[in-house]
Amino acid sequence: MESENKKGKWFKRVVLGLACANFFVWLAIADSASRKAAEIWFFDVGQGDAALVQLPDGLQIVIDGGPNNAVLEKLGRAMPFYDREIDWVVLSHTDRDHLAGLLAVLKNYQVNNILWSGFAGDDAEDAEWERLIAQEGAAIKIAVAGERLLLSQNPPVVLEVLAPDQSDKISGKDQNELSTIIKFSYGARSFLFCGDAKSDAQGFADAAQDAFADVLKVSHHGSKYSTTAGFLAKVLPAAAVISAGEKNPYGHPHPEVLDLLENYDIRTLRTDTAGDIVFRTDGKRIFARTQK
């Protein structure tokens, strides 16, 4: 038994050591990277989630919109001023802190494709979302676990849907548990977006089966039940992003989650302390910077 315990401890040290080494090989704080780089923005929109992916060929993906119209100003700074078109909008779930800003995006931009679970609640904003996407004229794609969307070939740009299972639609689960979890890959580098999925939800467990990623957007603003040691051991991210509002009333991110990320030697970046967080990758290396 003592020998097995020693082997377990040794294995954990090896795994953590490899993750740490990988971090220092490819992640650096920098102001610029190759012009042939994808940019992944995590916007500081207060207590909510909003992200933008921009590819060198101009393709853009907006993932969630935050709790208000602040995302419009953020997009205006990150995108060319003349650009009023967005290729993809992805909604993780219809809670206000993810949905509200997307209502403004739909009213101010031409959106060509929309990916969401199809699980709407009974709130007025949910009804407004369904009304707006119906009149937008965009292609609507329902997120189905296991779906893989190849958006570009060279380098390969892929959106993978890891959750939810569409059979959950009739289970009466709350919106957080039904979050769409997606993995964005650009070349050899990848980013995992977990919405507000709960660490004890089946969708979260299912996603972990194929969830290795370089950068993890921590679920549910870093709440106490946002992640687990088992999940991190499968994802093995070198960096994590927590999107939370400064001095929010929920105490996000939770100290236990911060400790857990630190124990796994994961570099953690937070919008409440760092402002906007921008990653750039050429498909091989990743550079990051923050800006208030």
MARVEXPA-228034 format. One record per atom (N, C-alpha, C): residue in three letters; x negated, y, z negated. Coordinates in steps of 0.02 Angstrom, whole numbers, plus 50000, padded with zeros to 5 digits. Last residue first. Example, Ala and Ser with C-alpha at 12.3 -4.5 7.8 and 13.67 -1.06 7.14 Angstrom:
<atoms>
ser493584988849646;ser493164994749643;ser493555000249606;ala493404971649610;ala493854977549610;ala493404983549610;
</atoms>
This chain:
<atoms>
lys503175235650938;lys503735238550901;lys504095243650944;gln502585221051012;gln502655228351018;gln503275230550980;thr501365208251040;thr501965210751007;thr501995218351015;arg500815195051148;arg500725201551116;arg501395203551084;ala499905180951211;ala500475183851176;ala500305190851151;phe499605168651337;phe499385174551301;phe500005177651267;ile499185152551386;ile499705157051362;ile499375162651323;arg498725142951533;arg498575146451470;arg499165150751450;lys499525137051635;lys498985133351603;lys498825136351535;gly500465145351681;gly500615138351686;gly500085133951655;asp500135157751646;asp500015156051716;asp500165148751730;thr501125167351535;thr500785161151551;thr500715160351626;arg501445177751398;arg501305177251470;arg500925170851482;phe502655183051281;phe502165178051301;phe502075178551376;val503075195351167;val503015193851238;val502465188551248;ile504225201751055;ile503675196951062;ile503655194751135;asp504695216750972;asp504745212351031;asp504125207951035;gly504285215950797;gly504635219050853;gly504695214150911;ala503715210450684;ala503275211950740;ala503615215750796;thr504725208250590;thr504105211450568;thr503665213850626;asp505785202850658;asp505935207750605;asp505305211350580;thr505255193650746;thr505475200050773;thr505605205150719;arg503765184650711;arg504445186450690;arg504645193250718;leu502785170350736;leu502895177350754;leu503635178850742;thr501635158650676;thr502325160950675;thr502365168450688;arg500705145050720;arg500685152350718;arg501395154950725;ile500635131050622;ile500985134050678;ile500975141650671;asp500185121650528;asp499705126050563;asp500005129050626;tyr501095115450451;tyr500945112350515;tyr500475116550558;asn501215124450348;asn500935117850333;asn500745114050397;glu501905134750413;glu501205135750393;glu500865129050380;leu503155128850424;leu502795130650484;leu502055131650469;leu503455127850287;leu503425121850328;leu503025123150392;asp503505141150248;asp502995136750218;asp502905130450262;leu504615145250321;leu503965148350333;leu503395144050306;val505575137350258;val505435136350329;val504755139350347;glu505565142550130;glu505405135450140;glu505235134050212;pro505985156050148;pro505295154550128;pro505105147250139;his506975159150294;his506935156450226;his506215154650209;pro506975175050380;pro506895167750377;pro506785165350306;his508525177950296;his508155174650350;his507515178550366;gly509385183150202;gly508735180850179;gly508355176950232;tyr510535188950242;tyr510545181650235;tyr509885178850209;pro510485202550270;pro510795200450206;pro510775192950194;asn508875208050332;asn509545205450343;asn509825202550278;lys507685215350348;lys508075215950286;lys508795213550295;glu507785214550523;glu507415217050465;glu507885218050406;gly508445199550594;gly508485206750582;gly508095208750520;ala507535187550693;ala507945189350635;ala507925196950626;ser506845174650770;ser507215180750788;ser507705182250731;ile505305167550770;ile505915168150730;ile506235174850747;val504315156450860;val504615163050858;val505245162750816;ala502755147850849;ala503485148050837;ala503705155250835;ala501475137950926;ala501735144350902;ala502485143850894;ala501245125050955;ala500675128850931;ala500905135550902;pro502365111750912;pro502225118250943;pro501585121350914;leu502845097850900;leu502135099850895;leu501995106550928;val504015090250908;val503925095850954;val503185097850957;lys503815080650809;lys503945078450877;lys503825084150927;ala503565087750694;ala503085082550711;ala503195079950782;leu504705095550687;leu504075098750705;leu503555093550725;phe505625085550645;phe505715088950709;phe505055092150732;gly505105082150520;gly505155077150572;gly505225080250641;ala505255094050448;ala504585091550461;ala504585086450518;thr506535104350525;thr506295099250478;thr505585097350496;thr507575119150530;thr507095114350558;thr506875109550503;ser508585126150468;ser508465127350539;ser507985122350570;tyr509055127750341;tyr509175121350374;tyr509045121750449;lys508735140850306;lys508465135350266;lys508525128650303;ser508415150050460;ser508795148550400;ser508515142150367;gly507835155450575;gly507405153050521;gly507775151650456;his508835158350664;his508475163950633;his508035161850575;his509275146050722;his509665149650672;his509255154550631;ser507705138150767;ser508435138550765;ser508685143150710;val506305145650841;val506595142250784;val507345143450781;lys505665142250986;lys506095147450959;lys506485144050903;leu504045136351006;leu504705134750981;leu505065141050958;val502885132451129;val503175137851089;val503885135851070;asp502585120251185;asp502035124351160;asp502295129751113;ala503475105051149;ala503435111751179;ala502865115651147;phe504425090351153;phe503755093251147;phe503735100051183;ala505665083851156;ala505645090951141;ala504945093951135;asp506445072151163;asp506045074351220;asp505915081851214;gln507035070151040;gln506755064351074;gln506315066351133;ala507635081550994;ala506955080150971;ala506635074351008;ala508925080951038;ala508465085251074;ala507745083651056;asp509505072650941;asp509435070251010;asp508925074351049;ala509485081350831;ala509105075050829;ala508985072350900;phe510355091150877;phe509675092950858;phe509225086750859;gly511535083950891;gly511215086950950;gly510495088850937;gln511835080750760;gln511635075450805;gln511285078250867;ala511145091250630;ala511645089850682;ala511385084650730;asp510265095550538;asp510585089150523;asp511115087350575;ser509855107950583;ser509355102550581;ser509665095750566;lys510945115850698;lys510785113950629;lys510315107950630;ala510655128450820;ala510775121450803;ala510555119850732;asp510705140750878;asp510805140450805;asp510925133250783;gly509465139151001;gly510085142350980;gly510135142750905;cys508225134151037;cys508665129850998;cys509325133050977;phe507095132751163;phe507585137351136;phe508135133251102;leu505415130351195;leu506025126951173;leu506475131951138;phe504295130851329;phe504615134651276;phe505285131351259;ser502725125651403;ser503445125151391;ser503665128851329;arg501555122551536;arg501735125851473;arg502495125951465;ala501195118351661;ala501085113751605;ala501305116551538;gly502435126951747;gly501815123051753;gly501775118251695;tyr503515130851632;tyr503195134251687;tyr502505130951695;ser505065126351562;ser504375124451577;ser504135128251638;phe506205127251431;phe505965130551492;phe505235128851502;lys507485118351364;lys506755118551368;lys506565121751434;ile508905121751260;ile508565121151325;ile507815121551318;ile510395118151184;ile509665118151173;ile509335117151241;thr511875125351140;thr511495122851197;thr510755123651182;ser512715121050989;ser512245125351026;ser511935121751085;leu513595115050906;leu513695113950977;leu513225118151020;glu513305119450780;glu513145112450796;glu513205110950870;asn513825132450791;asn513105131350782;asn512915124250802;gln515225130550802;gln514845132950859;gln514095131650852;asp515735114850722;asp515695122150728;asp515225124050785;lys516745101150787;lys516135103850757;lys516115111450766;gly517785093950841;gly517945099050792;gly517335101950758;ser517615085050944;ser517465082650877;ser517615087750822;ile517705087451076;ile518335085851042;ile518225083850969;lys516405089951116;lys516915095151125;lys517555093751087;asp515495079951113;asp515605083551050;asp516175088551055;ser515305075651240;ser515815071951201;ser515955075351134;gln514225082751287;gln514895085351302;gln515445081551264;asp512905086251185;asp513265080751216;asp513985083051227;pro512085102251218;pro512445097251179;pro512675091351221;ala510345097851238;ala510965097351200;ala511425102851225;leu509395099651335;leu509295094251286;leu509905093051242;val509135103951496;val509645104351444;val509555098351398;glu507775112251567;glu508055105851546;glu508555107051490;leu507165120751701;leu507605121551643;leu507895114751627;val505575123351774;val506115118751758;val506505121251697;val504475125551901;val504845129351850;val505485125551836;pro502885121051962;pro503575118951946;pro503875122951889;pro502075135552038;pro502075129351999;pro502795127251984;asn503135128852148;asn502405129852142;asn502225136152104;gln504565127652143;gln504135121852154;gln503405123052135;ser506005131752039;ser505465133552086;ser504975127852089;leu506985125751965;leu507105132451991;leu506595134752042;leu507775111551931;leu507135113751959;leu507255120351994;leu508575106451790;leu508645111151846;leu507955113351869;arg509255092551721;arg508605095651735;arg508675099951798;glu510245085751589;glu510205089251653;glu509535092651661;gly510285081151461;gly509955076851511;gly509885080151579;ala511835087951416;ala511195085151394;ala510925080251445;val512475100651510;val512555093651494;val511875090851475;ala513295115751530;ala512695112551503;ala512845105351483;ile514055120251679;ile514165117851610;ile513555113851587;lys513875134251776;lys513625127551765;lys513715125751692;ile514565144651895;ile514595142551825;ile514365135351819;ala514015157451995;ala514085150251992;ala514055148151919;ala514945172851982;ala514345168851974;ala514515161451977;gly516015181051979;gly515845178052044;gly515215173852041;glu516595187651873;glu515915189551893;glu515745186851963;gln517795183251825;gln517815188451876;gln517125190351903;ala517395173651733;ala517865171651786;ala517875176851842;ile516645180751645;ile516295176051689;ile516745173651746;leu517665188451585;leu517135191651624;leu516775186751670;arg518455178851518;arg518755183251569;arg518215186151614;glu517555173251430;glu517845168951482;glu518165173151537;trp517265184751352;trp516735181151388;trp517035177051445;glu518525187151296;glu518225192051341;glu517675188951383;ala518635175951214;ala519115176851269;ala518845181851320;asp517605178851126;asp517585172651165;asp518045173251226;glu518085190451069;glu517485190851110;glu517395184551152;ala519165186050995;ala519295190351052;ala518685190651098;asp518975168350950;asp518885175550940;asp519035179451004;asp518995154750960;asp519645158250966;asp519585165750957;gly517655148051063;gly518055148551002;gly518685152451015;ala517145136551191;ala517325143251168;ala517735142851104;phe516065127451270;phe516405126951206;phe516545133951180;gly515285128151381;gly516005127751392;gly516405127251328;ser513915129851371;ser514205123451352;ser514935122551372;trp513165137751517;trp513395137751447;trp513765131151434;leu512455147651637;leu512405141051605;leu512645141651534;ile512735156051785;ile512865156051713;ile512855148751689;asn512075166151916;asn512195159551888;asn512285160051813;asn512045179951947;asn512165174951999;asn512345168051974;val512635195651900;val512365189251875;val512555183751926;gln512315212251905;gln512585206751945;gln512245200351921;tyr512605221651755;tyr512155218351803;tyr512565213451845;asn513565226651668;asn513055231251695;asn512585228251747;lys514385216951619;lys514695223151642;lys514205227751678;leu513515207251576;leu513975205651631;leu514295211851661;val512915214151469;val512515212251528;val512975210851588;ala513975214851379;ala513715221051409;ala513305219551471;leu514065201451349;leu514655204851377;leu514445211351411;leu512845199351290;leu512955196651357;leu513575199451389;gly512995204651163;gly512575208151211;gly512665205651282;ala513815194551102;ala514055201451113;ala513655205151165;leu513195181551080;leu513655182851136;leu513755190251152;his512445180750967;his512155178251030;his512555180551091;asp513215185450866;asp512515187650868;asp512125184850927;arg514475179050883;arg514375185950903;arg513645187950911;asp514445162650953;asp514415167050895;asp514205174050917;thr514455153851064;thr514835160151067;thr514885163951001;his512835148251122;his513485147051092;his513825153851082;ser511875151151223;ser511795145251180;ser512455143251147;leu511975155451388;leu512275156751323;leu512215150451280;val511025162251515;val511125156151475;val511405158351408;val511035168251677;val511195169851607;val511345163251572;trp509975170851816;trp510305166251770;trp510445169551703;asp509665182651891;asp509785176151923;asp510185171351879;ile510255198851896;ile509965193651853;ile510155186851882;glu510035215351956;glu510265208551969;glu509895203651924;arg509545227851965;arg510195227151932;arg510475220151942;asp508095236551967;asp508345229751971;asp508995229051931;tyr507495248551949;tyr507965248052005;tyr508315241252008;phe506595246851846;phe507175251251835;phe507705250451888;pro506065230151812;pro506015236151853;pro506655240251849;met506215225251637;met506335224151707;met506215230551746;ala505965230351510;ala505595224551532;ala505655223351607;arg506825241151492;arg506105242151484;arg505705236451514;gly508075235751514;gly507875241451553;gly507135242851549;leu508145226151414;leu508085224051483;leu507845229651528;lys508285235051304;lys507715230451308;lys507605228051380;glu509505241151332;glu508905245251329;glu508275240851336;leu510315229651323;leu510285233451385;leu509665237851388;val510255225151193;val509915221251244;val509855225051309;ala511105233051118;ala510385234551117;ala510005230851171;asn512455230451105;asn512215232551171;asn511465234151173;asn512425215850995;asn512695222351018;asn512385224051086;pro511795204150954;pro512435205950923;pro512765212250950;gly511095194251094;gly511075197951032;gly511765200451011;gly511145186351208;gly511145193651216;gly511125197651152;asp510435171751293;asp510785175151238;asp510695182751242;ile509265173551408;ile509505168351363;ile509775171751300;val509085177051575;val509245180051510;val509555174551467;ile507905175551698;ile508375171751658;ile508475175351592;gln507395179651864;gln507495181551794;gln508035177451760;leu506195180051993;leu506765176651962;leu506795178251888;gly505015185452042;gly505575189952028;gly506175186651996;asp503905177752052;asp504285178752114;asp504905183052104;pro503465176851919;pro503095181251966;pro503475182452031;leu504915177651810;leu504415174051848;leu504065178651898;gln505455180851649;gln505345183751715;gln504775179951749;val506655178551526;val506105175251563;val506065178551631;leu507175185351375;leu507145186251448;leu506535182451474;ala508335184351237;ala507685183051269;ala507745184051344;ala509025186251080;ala509065188551149;ala508365187651179;asp509935183850930;asp509465181150979;asp509575184351047;gly510025193050773;gly510305189550831;gly509755187150876;gln509875206050692;gln510055199250670;gln510415195650727;gly508885215050810;gly509185214450744;gly509335207250729;val508225212750925;val508905215550931;val509265215250864;asp506805210850998;asp507015212850931;asp507685216450937;phe506685197651117;phe506835204651100;phe507015205351026;phe505485189151188;phe505955188151133;phe506085195151104;trp505035185451353;trp505155190651303;trp505645188151251;ile503895178751452;ile504455176551410;ile504505181451353;glu503295179251616;glu503365182751552;glu503985180151515;ala502115170851719;ala502795171451694;ala502785175151628;ala500875177851826;ala501075174851762;ala501825175751751;lys499935183851912;lys500335178051932;lys500555174251870;arg499145192651846;arg499755195351877;arg500215189651900;ser498525186651690;ser498535186451762;ser499195189251789;ala498785198451556;ala498585191951582;ala498615192251658;ser498605209351414;ser498735207951485;ser498515200951502;asp498365210151281;asp498825215051311;asp498995213451383;ala498365196251167;ala498075200151222;ala498595204851249;ile497965183251067;ile498325189551067;ile497985194051118;ala498075166751134;ala497675172351111;ala498105178551111;leu498055149551159;leu498445155251136;leu497995160651109;trp497225138751196;trp497605142351247;trp497975148451224;val496385134451091;val496165133851160;val496545138551206;phe497065136050974;phe496505140550986;phe496225139951056;phe498055125950992;phe498245132950982;phe497665137551000;asn497315114350994;asn497675116351054;asn497855123751051;ala496925113950860;ala496425114750912;ala496745117250976;cys498175111850799;cys497795117950784;cys497285119350838;ala498505099350850;ala498945105050862;ala498565111550852;leu497445091750797;leu497515092450870;leu497955098450887;gly497715093050660;gly497085095550688;gly497125096550762;leu498925086850648;leu498885093950633;leu498255096850663;val498505073650682;val499025077050720;val498985084650710;val497545071250581;val497345071050651;val497845074950694;arg498315071950465;arg497775076650474;arg497555077050547;lys499185061150488;lys499455067850484;lys498915073050495;phe498255050550483;phe498615051850545;phe498895058950545;trp497865051150348;trp497365052250401;trp497705054150466;lys499055047950285;lys498765054550274;lys498255056250328;gly499205034850332;gly499705039850346;gly499435046850339;lys498075028650279;lys498145029050352;lys498645034450371;lys498375029750144;lys497785033250170;lys497825033950245;asn499495021550139;asn499555028650122;asn498975032650149;glu498895009250170;glu499395012150216;glu499485019550203;ser498085007450056;ser497775008050123;ser498245011250173;glu499045006049958;glu498595011949955;glu498265013050022;met499584993950000;met500005000050000;met499575006350000;
</atoms>
